[in-house]
Amino acid sequence: MDDRKDHLWKVQEGSETLGADDPTRGMPMGVDVGTSKIVGARRRSKGTETSTQLNAFIPVPFSRFTETILGQNEISYFRDGDELVIFGGATERFANMFNVESRRPMADGLLNPKERMGTVVLESIMRGLVPKAKSQGEVLSFSVPAAAEGREAELVYHEASLRRFFETLGYRAVAINEGLAVIFSELEDQNFTGIGISCGGGMCNVALAYLSIPSLLFGISKGGDYIDRSVGSVVNEPATRIKTIKEEKLDLTKPPTDKLEKALHIYYEDLVESLVDSIRKAVAKADKLPRALRPLPIVIAGGTAKPRGFKELFEKSMKSRPFPVDVSEIRVAADPVTATARGALIAALYEK
């Protein structure tokens, strides 16, 4: 094992790790491998428990003193030559402190080919959330995005890389589309019939299913990162800082009070308009849609859908022009961040 691997695994900050003595080991697991966050889900005796970790990193210059301080504060890191690579929950705090951008192992829903350390960082984050299988062949379901036009080959590589990693931990790994996972998580009372939308950091993924069978899967390459980058460019602030502000205090139901909030409103409206227009066109063009016996529900999940007022913004866009199918309701998942992981867990339970 090389020196970098010797330093790879440290205590994960901001997540609850399922340890070797955890009673749920040996049970199926669901994992949402998102551009912004990684979320794991397992069944407990009293319900489902989830664990979340930021999917980001930032390198800082190496020194023995810095390494000691990081270790004392239980901050996740590994050494890479003359740098210490901080990853996971502490990343944004360091990025905001130094007024720089955090870096991502993934971009636009897939592994980031521009990041040399991307795979190493991603695997180290996932190891902190996913324990080794208690017995060979335990089922793990992990999320993947829909293939954006022209990126089908990248999706094949992304999905195969994740599957091989989970297999090294002893799992039988099964992929599930993000939008379909939202349907599994949120539409059990509708016999897993409806439209599920996962609004993540890198993409927005959409699935239309009838009785759990998907008849339409697609995604658009706009998500929370698009908003953060766009707002950052017009207010001259790092996207990482915009993300922090957006997640802590954005309220889309209130008029903006400054240039930054105005920009957030503008780019949220742009993302929602693009998403609804893409859904409208995809449904209208589809030639194999089931003949629904009743209007379809739409459920939205993902961290990008979390700000207050997102649902109202989506409804406003839906009402602006006719929609190809009847819609019974539009709602946001009770816990948008964990919905995809919980849906992946349900898929894993049925695979057991």
Backbone hydrogen bonds in HBPLUS format (Angstrom, degrees):
<---DONOR---> <-ACCEPTOR-->    atom                        ^
c    i                          cat <-CA-CA->   ^        H-A-AA   ^      H-
h    n   atom  resd res      DA  || num        DHA   H-A  angle D-A-AA Bond
n    s   type  num  typ     dist DA aas  dist angle  dist       angle   num
A0006-ASP N   A0002-ASP O   3.10 MM   4  6.47 150.2  2.20 149.4 158.5     1
A0007-HIS N   A0004-ARG O   3.18 MM   3  5.38 138.6  2.36 100.9 111.7     2
A0008-LEU N   A0005-LYS O   3.08 MM   3  4.89 166.0  2.10 106.0 109.7     3
A0022-ASP N   A0019-GLY O   3.12 MM   3  5.32 163.5  2.15 112.7 115.2     4
A0025-ARG N   A0022-ASP O   3.16 MM   3  5.74 166.2  2.18 117.4 121.7     5
A0027-MET N   A0024-THR O   3.06 MM   3  5.72 141.1  2.22 143.3 144.5     6
A0029-MET N   A0139-VAL O   3.13 MM 110  6.63 146.0  2.25 142.5 152.8     7
A0141-SER N   A0029-MET O   2.93 MM 112  6.41 157.2  1.98 160.1 164.0     8
A0030-GLY N   A0041-ALA O   2.99 MM  11  5.05 167.2  2.00 148.2 152.0     9
A0041-ALA N   A0030-GLY O   2.76 MM  11  5.05 142.4  1.90 157.0 159.1    10
A0031-VAL N   A0141-SER O   2.88 MM 110  6.29 154.0  1.95 158.2 163.4    11
A0143-SER N   A0031-VAL O   2.95 MM 112  6.45 146.8  2.07 158.5 167.5    12
A0032-ASP N   A0039-VAL O   2.74 MM   7  5.03 162.9  1.77 154.2 159.3    13
A0039-VAL N   A0032-ASP O   3.03 MM   7  5.03 159.3  2.07 137.7 144.3    14
A0034-GLY N   A0037-LYS O   3.01 MM   3  5.10 134.6  2.22 143.5 150.4    15
A0055-ASN N   A0036-SER O   2.85 MM  19  5.20 173.4  1.85 134.3 133.3    16
A0038-ILE N   A0053-GLN O   2.85 MM  15  5.33 167.9  1.86 162.7 166.4    17
A0053-GLN N   A0038-ILE O   2.90 MM  15  5.33 152.3  1.98 154.3 162.5    18
A0040-GLY N   A0051-SER O   2.82 MM  11  5.18 163.5  1.84 153.9 158.7    19
A0051-SER N   A0040-GLY O   2.92 MM  11  5.18 148.2  2.02 142.6 148.4    20
A0042-ARG N   A0049-GLU O   2.99 MM   7  5.53 159.5  2.03 156.4 162.8    21
A0049-GLU N   A0042-ARG O   2.81 MM   7  5.53 166.0  1.83 172.5 174.0    22
A0044-ARG N   A0047-GLY O   2.45 MM   3  5.03 169.0  1.46 171.8 172.5    23
A0047-GLY N   A0044-ARG O   3.20 MM   3  5.03 168.9  2.21 104.2 106.4    24
A0088-GLY N   A0056-ALA O   3.00 MM  32  5.72 152.6  2.08 161.3 160.9    25
A0057-PHE N   A0103-ARG O   2.82 MM  46  5.26 152.1  1.89 145.2 151.3    26
A0103-ARG N   A0057-PHE O   2.83 MM  46  5.26 168.4  1.84 166.7 167.0    27
A0058-ILE N   A0086-ILE O   2.77 MM  28  5.30 149.6  1.86 152.4 161.6    28
A0086-ILE N   A0058-ILE O   2.95 MM  28  5.30 156.9  2.00 150.0 145.2    29
A0060-VAL N   A0084-LEU O   2.87 MM  24  5.32 154.8  1.93 146.4 154.5    30
A0084-LEU N   A0060-VAL O   2.78 MM  24  5.32 166.4  1.80 163.0 167.9    31
A0062-PHE N   A0082-ASP O   2.95 MM  20  5.18 160.3  1.99 130.7 125.3    32
A0067-GLU N   A0063-SER O   2.96 MM   4  6.19 165.1  1.98 154.9 159.3    33
A0068-THR N   A0064-ARG O   2.97 MM   4  6.15 153.4  2.04 144.5 151.4    34
A0069-ILE N   A0065-PHE O   2.97 MM   4  6.30 159.8  2.01 153.1 158.4    35
A0070-LEU N   A0066-THR O   2.91 MM   4  6.14 162.1  1.94 155.4 160.1    36
A0071-GLY N   A0067-GLU O   3.05 MM   4  6.22 159.6  2.09 144.9 150.4    37
A0072-GLN N   A0068-THR O   2.90 MM   4  6.15 156.1  1.96 149.8 156.6    38
A0073-ASN N   A0069-ILE O   3.06 MM   4  6.24 143.0  2.21 144.1 153.2    39
A0075-ILE N   A0070-LEU O   3.03 MM   5  5.25 177.3  2.03 153.0 153.3    40
A0074-GLU N   A0071-GLY O   3.14 MM   3  5.02 162.6  2.17 104.6 107.9    41
A0087-PHE N   A0076-SER O   3.14 MM  11  5.68 158.4  2.19 127.8 134.1    42
A0078-PHE N   A0085-VAL O   3.04 MM   7  5.32 136.9  2.23 128.3 141.0    43
A0085-VAL N   A0078-PHE O   2.74 MM   7  5.32 169.2  1.75 172.7 169.0    44
A0080-ASP N   A0083-GLU O   2.84 MM   3  5.24 172.5  1.85 151.9 154.3    45
A0083-GLU N   A0080-ASP O   3.10 MM   3  5.24 149.1  2.20 115.0 124.2    46
A0091-THR N   A0088-GLY O   3.08 MM   3  5.80 161.9  2.12 125.3 130.9    47
A0094-PHE N   A0090-ALA O   3.19 MM   4  6.50 159.4  2.24 158.7 164.0    48
A0095-ALA N   A0091-THR O   2.90 MM   4  6.16 161.5  1.94 155.2 161.2    49
A0096-ASN N   A0092-GLU O   2.86 MM   4  5.96 165.2  1.88 151.1 154.4    50
A0097-MET N   A0093-ARG O   3.00 MM   4  6.06 146.5  2.11 136.7 146.4    51
A0098-PHE N   A0094-PHE O   3.01 MM   4  6.22 155.0  2.07 150.2 155.1    52
A0099-ASN N   A0095-ALA O   2.82 MM   4  5.72 107.6  2.36 134.5 152.7    53
A0100-VAL N   A0095-ALA O   2.96 MM   5  5.08 161.1  2.00 143.4 148.0    54
A0112-ASN N   A0105-PRO O   2.86 MM   7  5.58 167.9  1.88 142.5 138.4    55
A0107-ALA N   A0110-LEU O   2.77 MM   3  5.53 154.4  1.83 163.9 169.8    56
A0110-LEU N   A0107-ALA O   3.12 MM   3  5.53 168.8  2.13 120.8 121.5    57
A0115-GLU N   A0112-ASN O   3.20 MM   3  5.72 168.4  2.21 117.3 120.9    58
A0118-GLY N   A0115-GLU O   3.11 MM   3  4.94 160.8  2.14 103.4 108.8    59
A0121-VAL N   A0117-MET O   2.94 MM   4  6.11 166.9  1.96 166.0 169.7    60
A0122-LEU N   A0118-GLY O   2.90 MM   4  6.04 168.3  1.91 154.2 158.0    61
A0123-GLU N   A0119-THR O   2.94 MM   4  6.05 164.7  1.96 150.2 154.2    62
A0124-SER N   A0120-VAL O   3.04 MM   4  6.18 150.4  2.13 141.4 149.6    63
A0125-ILE N   A0121-VAL O   2.97 MM   4  6.25 155.2  2.04 154.7 160.9    64
A0126-MET N   A0122-LEU O   3.00 MM   4  6.25 162.6  2.03 150.6 155.5    65
A0127-ARG N   A0123-GLU O   2.89 MM   4  6.04 148.7  1.99 144.0 152.3    66
A0128-GLY N   A0125-ILE O   3.15 MM   3  5.34 131.4  2.40  98.9 111.3    67
A0129-LEU N   A0126-MET O   3.04 MM   3  5.15 143.8  2.17 101.1 111.7    68
A0130-VAL N   A0126-MET O   2.79 MM   4  5.84 150.0  1.88 157.6 166.6    69
A0133-ALA N   A0169-LEU O   2.79 MM  36  5.95 168.2  1.80 161.7 165.9    70
A0137-GLY N   A0170-GLY O   2.80 MM  33  5.97 153.0  1.88 150.4 159.6    71
A0172-ARG N   A0138-GLU O   2.63 MM  34  5.66 163.3  1.65 151.9 154.9    72
A0140-LEU N   A0172-ARG O   3.11 MM  32  6.08 160.6  2.15 140.6 139.3    73
A0174-VAL N   A0140-LEU O   2.83 MM  34  6.21 156.7  1.88 154.9 161.5    74
A0142-PHE N   A0174-VAL O   2.92 MM  32  6.31 148.5  2.02 145.1 155.1    75
A0176-ILE N   A0142-PHE O   2.87 MM  34  6.03 145.0  2.00 153.0 154.9    76
A0144-VAL N   A0176-ILE O   2.96 MM  32  6.03 142.3  2.10 144.0 147.1    77
A0178-GLU N   A0144-VAL O   3.01 MM  34  5.81 139.6  2.17 154.2 155.2    78
A0151-ARG N   A0148-ALA O   2.91 MM   3  5.44 160.0  1.95 144.0 143.3    79
A0155-LEU N   A0151-ARG O   3.11 MM   4  6.44 150.6  2.20 150.1 158.2    80
A0156-VAL N   A0152-GLU O   3.12 MM   4  6.47 152.8  2.20 147.7 154.6    81
A0157-TYR N   A0153-ALA O   3.19 MM   4  6.51 160.0  2.24 147.3 151.3    82
A0158-HIS N   A0154-GLU O   2.90 MM   4  6.09 161.4  1.94 148.6 154.3    83
A0159-GLU N   A0155-LEU O   2.87 MM   4  6.00 176.2  1.88 157.8 158.4    84
A0160-ALA N   A0156-VAL O   3.03 MM   4  6.10 164.2  2.06 147.4 152.4    85
A0161-SER N   A0157-TYR O   2.90 MM   4  5.98 155.9  1.96 148.7 155.3    86
A0162-LEU N   A0158-HIS O   3.11 MM   4  6.36 161.4  2.14 152.2 156.5    87
A0163-ARG N   A0159-GLU O   2.98 MM   4  6.17 163.8  2.00 150.4 155.4    88
A0164-ARG N   A0160-ALA O   2.96 MM   4  6.10 162.3  1.99 148.0 152.5    89
A0165-PHE N   A0161-SER O   3.09 MM   4  6.28 152.4  2.17 142.7 150.0    90
A0166-PHE N   A0162-LEU O   3.02 MM   4  6.32 170.0  2.03 160.2 161.0    91
A0167-GLU N   A0163-ARG O   2.94 MM   4  6.13 147.4  2.05 145.9 155.7    92
A0168-THR N   A0164-ARG O   3.09 MM   4  6.37 138.8  2.27 139.7 149.2    93
A0168-THR N   A0165-PHE O   3.02 MM   3  5.24 128.4  2.30  99.5 113.0    94
A0169-LEU N   A0166-PHE O   3.09 MM   3  5.23 142.7  2.23  99.0 109.9    95
A0171-TYR N   A0166-PHE O   3.26 MM   5  5.77 162.9  2.29 144.2 140.3    96
A0170-GLY N   A0167-GLU O   2.94 MM   3  5.01 159.6  1.98 106.3 111.7    97
A0181-ALA N   A0177-ASN O   2.93 MM   4  6.18 149.6  2.03 151.3 160.6    98
A0182-VAL N   A0178-GLU O   3.13 MM   4  6.50 144.3  2.26 144.9 153.8    99
A0183-ILE N   A0179-GLY O   3.25 MM   4  6.65 150.5  2.34 141.7 149.0   100
A0184-PHE N   A0180-LEU O   2.97 MM   4  6.34 157.3  2.02 151.0 157.0   101
A0185-SER N   A0181-ALA O   2.94 MM   4  6.15 150.3  2.03 143.8 151.9   102
A0186-GLU N   A0182-VAL O   2.90 MM   4  5.96 161.0  1.93 153.5 157.9   103
A0187-LEU N   A0183-ILE O   2.90 MM   4  5.17 153.8  1.97 143.6 146.0   104
A0190-GLN N   A0187-LEU O   3.09 MM   3  5.10 150.6  2.17  98.9 108.0   105
A0192-PHE N   A0187-LEU O   2.76 MM   5  4.89 147.6  1.87 151.0 150.6   106
A0191-ASN N   A0188-GLU O   3.06 MM   3  5.10 148.8  2.16 116.5 113.9   107
A0193-THR N   A0190-GLN O   3.15 MM   3  5.60 130.3  2.41 108.3 118.7   108
A0212-SER N   A0192-PHE O   2.94 MM  20  4.85 155.6  2.00 134.2 130.2   109
A0194-GLY N   A0209-ALA O   2.96 MM  15  5.60 155.6  2.02 147.8 153.5   110
A0209-ALA N   A0194-GLY O   2.96 MM  15  5.60 164.3  1.99 162.6 165.1   111
A0195-ILE N   A0297-PRO O   2.92 MM 102  6.28 168.6  1.94 163.8 167.7   112
A0299-VAL N   A0195-ILE O   2.98 MM 104  6.41 162.0  2.01 168.6 174.2   113
A0196-GLY N   A0207-ALA O   2.83 MM  11  5.23 154.6  1.89 151.8 159.7   114
A0207-ALA N   A0196-GLY O   2.89 MM  11  5.23 151.7  1.97 153.4 160.6   115
A0197-ILE N   A0299-VAL O   2.96 MM 102  6.28 153.5  2.03 161.8 166.7   116
A0301-ALA N   A0197-ILE O   2.79 MM 104  6.11 152.5  1.86 159.4 168.9   117
A0198-SER N   A0205-ASN O   2.81 MM   7  5.09 162.0  1.85 150.3 156.6   118
A0205-ASN N   A0198-SER O   2.88 MM   7  5.09 157.6  1.93 142.8 145.8   119
A0199-CYS N   A0301-ALA O   2.73 MM 102  5.98 175.7  1.73 144.7 143.4   120
A0304-THR N   A0199-CYS O   3.12 MM 105  5.34 149.6  2.22 152.9 152.2   121
A0200-GLY N   A0203-MET O   2.91 MM   3  5.51 147.6  2.01 161.7 167.7   122
A0224-GLY N   A0200-GLY O   2.92 MM  24  6.17 165.8  1.94 138.7 143.1   123
A0225-ASP N   A0201-GLY O   2.73 MM  24  5.09 170.3  1.74 135.7 138.2   124
A0204-CYS N   A0220-ILE O   3.11 MM  16  5.45 155.8  2.17 150.3 157.2   125
A0220-ILE N   A0204-CYS O   2.93 MM  16  5.45 153.5  2.00 149.8 158.0   126
A0206-VAL N   A0218-PHE O   2.79 MM  12  5.47 170.8  1.79 177.8 175.4   127
A0218-PHE N   A0206-VAL O   3.05 MM  12  5.47 159.5  2.09 151.3 155.8   128
A0208-LEU N   A0216-LEU O   2.90 MM   8  5.07 150.7  1.98 143.8 148.9   129
A0215-SER N   A0208-LEU O   2.84 MM   7  5.88 171.2  1.85 164.5 165.9   130
A0210-TYR N   A0213-ILE O   2.96 MM   3  5.25 157.7  2.01 139.6 139.6   131
A0213-ILE N   A0210-TYR O   3.03 MM   3  5.25 159.7  2.07 114.5 116.1   132
A0226-TYR N   A0223-GLY O   3.14 MM   3  5.36 121.2  2.50 101.5 115.3   133
A0227-ILE N   A0223-GLY O   3.27 MM   4  6.71 156.0  2.34 150.1 156.2   134
A0228-ASP N   A0224-GLY O   2.93 MM   4  6.23 165.2  1.95 153.6 157.5   135
A0229-ARG N   A0225-ASP O   2.84 MM   4  6.00 170.6  1.85 156.7 158.8   136
A0230-SER N   A0226-TYR O   2.97 MM   4  5.98 162.8  2.00 145.9 151.4   137
A0231-VAL N   A0227-ILE O   2.90 MM   4  5.98 171.5  1.91 156.8 159.4   138
A0232-GLY N   A0228-ASP O   2.92 MM   4  5.93 159.6  1.96 143.3 150.1   139
A0233-SER N   A0229-ARG O   2.96 MM   4  6.13 147.9  2.06 144.5 152.3   140
A0234-VAL N   A0230-SER O   3.33 MM   4  6.64 145.2  2.46 143.8 151.5   141
A0234-VAL N   A0231-VAL O   3.15 MM   3  5.40 127.2  2.44 101.7 114.5   142
A0235-VAL N   A0231-VAL O   3.05 MM   4  6.22 139.2  2.22 153.3 164.6   143
A0236-ASN N   A0232-GLY O   2.86 MM   4  5.41 112.5  2.32 137.2 148.4   144
A0237-GLU N   A0232-GLY O   3.05 MM   5  4.69 154.1  2.12 126.8 134.6   145
A0241-ARG N   A0238-PRO O   3.09 MM   3  5.47 126.2  2.39 105.7 117.9   146
A0242-ILE N   A0238-PRO O   3.21 MM   4  6.61 157.2  2.26 148.7 155.4   147
A0243-LYS N   A0239-ALA O   2.90 MM   4  6.14 156.8  1.95 151.3 157.1   148
A0244-THR N   A0240-THR O   3.18 MM   4  6.44 154.7  2.25 141.9 147.7   149
A0245-ILE N   A0241-ARG O   3.05 MM   4  6.35 165.1  2.07 154.7 157.7   150
A0246-LYS N   A0242-ILE O   2.84 MM   4  5.99 166.6  1.85 156.3 160.6   151
A0247-GLU N   A0243-LYS O   2.98 MM   4  6.10 161.7  2.01 150.5 154.6   152
A0248-GLU N   A0244-THR O   3.05 MM   4  6.11 139.1  2.22 142.5 153.2   153
A0249-LYS N   A0245-ILE O   3.04 MM   4  6.03 164.9  2.06 158.6 159.9   154
A0250-LEU N   A0246-LYS O   3.37 MM   4  4.93 152.0  2.45 122.1 125.4   155
A0254-LYS N   A0251-ASP O   3.30 MM   3  5.87 165.4  2.32 114.3 118.5   156
A0252-LEU N   A0308-ARG O   2.77 MM  56  5.82 141.3  1.92 167.0 162.1   157
A0262-LYS N   A0258-ASP O   2.96 MM   4  6.15 157.9  2.00 152.3 159.4   158
A0263-ALA N   A0259-LYS O   2.95 MM   4  6.15 156.4  2.01 146.3 152.0   159
A0264-LEU N   A0260-LEU O   2.97 MM   4  6.30 155.1  2.04 148.9 156.0   160
A0265-HIS N   A0261-GLU O   2.97 MM   4  6.25 160.3  2.01 151.8 156.1   161
A0266-ILE N   A0262-LYS O   2.97 MM   4  6.24 160.5  2.01 149.5 155.1   162
A0267-TYR N   A0263-ALA O   2.97 MM   4  6.19 169.6  1.98 156.8 158.3   163
A0268-TYR N   A0264-LEU O   2.94 MM   4  6.00 148.2  2.04 145.1 154.2   164
A0269-GLU N   A0265-HIS O   2.97 MM   4  6.12 161.1  2.01 148.8 153.8   165
A0270-ASP N   A0266-ILE O   2.98 MM   4  6.26 150.2  2.07 141.7 150.5   166
A0271-LEU N   A0267-TYR O   2.97 MM   4  6.09 158.5  2.01 141.0 146.0   167
A0272-VAL N   A0268-TYR O   2.96 MM   4  6.18 170.1  1.97 156.1 158.3   168
A0273-GLU N   A0269-GLU O   2.94 MM   4  6.05 162.4  1.97 148.2 153.5   169
A0274-SER N   A0270-ASP O   2.99 MM   4  6.15 159.4  2.04 146.9 152.6   170
A0275-LEU N   A0271-LEU O   2.88 MM   4  6.11 157.0  1.93 151.0 157.8   171
A0276-VAL N   A0272-VAL O   2.89 MM   4  6.04 177.6  1.89 159.6 159.9   172
A0277-ASP N   A0273-GLU O   2.97 MM   4  5.95 160.1  2.01 144.7 151.0   173
A0278-SER N   A0274-SER O   2.99 MM   4  6.05 151.5  2.07 140.3 148.1   174
A0279-ILE N   A0275-LEU O   2.95 MM   4  6.24 156.4  2.01 152.4 158.9   175
A0280-ARG N   A0276-VAL O   2.90 MM   4  6.08 165.7  1.92 151.8 155.9   176
A0281-LYS N   A0277-ASP O   3.01 MM   4  6.20 162.6  2.04 146.9 151.1   177
A0282-ALA N   A0278-SER O   2.90 MM   4  6.00 162.4  1.93 147.8 153.2   178
A0283-VAL N   A0279-ILE O   2.93 MM   4  6.02 167.9  1.94 156.4 159.2   179
A0284-ALA N   A0280-ARG O   3.06 MM   4  6.13 157.5  2.11 142.5 149.3   180
A0285-LYS N   A0281-LYS O   3.00 MM   4  6.13 147.1  2.11 145.8 153.8   181
A0286-ALA N   A0282-ALA O   3.07 MM   4  6.09 135.6  2.27 140.7 151.4   182
A0296-LEU N   A0326-ASP O   2.90 MM  30  6.27 156.5  1.96 148.4 140.5   183
A0328-SER N   A0296-LEU O   2.84 MM  32  5.35 151.1  1.93 112.9 122.7   184
A0298-ILE N   A0329-GLU O   2.86 MM  31  6.12 156.5  1.92 151.3 159.3   185
A0331-ARG N   A0298-ILE O   3.02 MM  33  6.48 155.0  2.08 156.6 164.4   186
A0300-ILE N   A0331-ARG O   2.87 MM  31  6.26 153.7  1.94 150.8 159.4   187
A0333-ALA N   A0300-ILE O   2.84 MM  33  5.99 163.0  1.87 163.6 164.3   188
A0302-GLY N   A0336-PRO O   2.83 MM  34  4.75 157.7  1.88 114.7 116.9   189
A0305-ALA N   A0302-GLY O   3.02 MM   3  5.60 148.0  2.13 115.0 123.9   190
A0306-LYS N   A0303-GLY O   3.13 MM   3  5.17 162.5  2.16 107.7 111.5   191
A0310-PHE N   A0307-PRO O   3.24 MM   3  5.95 154.7  2.30 142.4 141.1   192
A0313-LEU N   A0309-GLY O   3.02 MM   4  6.20 152.1  2.10 147.0 154.7   193
A0314-PHE N   A0310-PHE O   2.91 MM   4  6.18 155.2  1.97 153.5 160.4   194
A0315-GLU N   A0311-LYS O   2.85 MM   4  6.13 161.0  1.89 153.4 158.6   195
A0316-LYS N   A0312-GLU O   2.97 MM   4  6.09 156.0  2.03 143.8 149.9   196
A0317-SER N   A0313-LEU O   3.18 MM   4  6.41 155.5  2.24 142.5 148.2   197
A0318-MET N   A0314-PHE O   2.94 MM   4  6.23 153.2  2.01 148.7 156.8   198
A0319-LYS N   A0315-GLU O   3.00 MM   4  6.21 151.1  2.09 149.2 155.9   199
A0320-SER N   A0317-SER O   3.26 MM   3  5.25 149.4  2.36  98.1 107.0   200
A0342-ARG N   A0338-THR O   2.98 MM   4  6.20 159.5  2.02 158.6 165.0   201
A0343-GLY N   A0339-ALA O   2.90 MM   4  6.13 149.4  2.00 148.1 156.7   202
A0344-ALA N   A0340-THR O   2.91 MM   4  6.17 150.7  1.99 145.6 153.9   203
A0345-LEU N   A0341-ALA O   2.94 MM   4  6.21 146.0  2.05 142.4 151.8   204
A0346-ILE N   A0342-ARG O   3.10 MM   4  6.42 153.0  2.17 141.8 148.0   205
A0347-ALA N   A0343-GLY O   3.06 MM   4  6.38 156.0  2.12 146.4 152.6   206
A0348-ALA N   A0344-ALA O   2.94 MM   4  6.23 150.6  2.02 144.2 152.4   207
A0349-LEU N   A0345-LEU O   2.87 MM   4  6.18 151.2  1.95 151.9 159.9   208
A0350-TYR N   A0346-ILE O   3.13 MM   4  6.43 149.8  2.23 146.9 153.9   209
A0351-GLU N   A0347-ALA O   3.14 MM   4  6.38 127.4  2.43 134.8 148.7   210
A0351-GLU N   A0348-ALA O   3.07 MM   3  4.97 133.2  2.30  92.7 106.2   211
A0352-LYS N   A0348-ALA O   3.17 MM   4  6.32 124.3  2.50 141.4 154.3   212
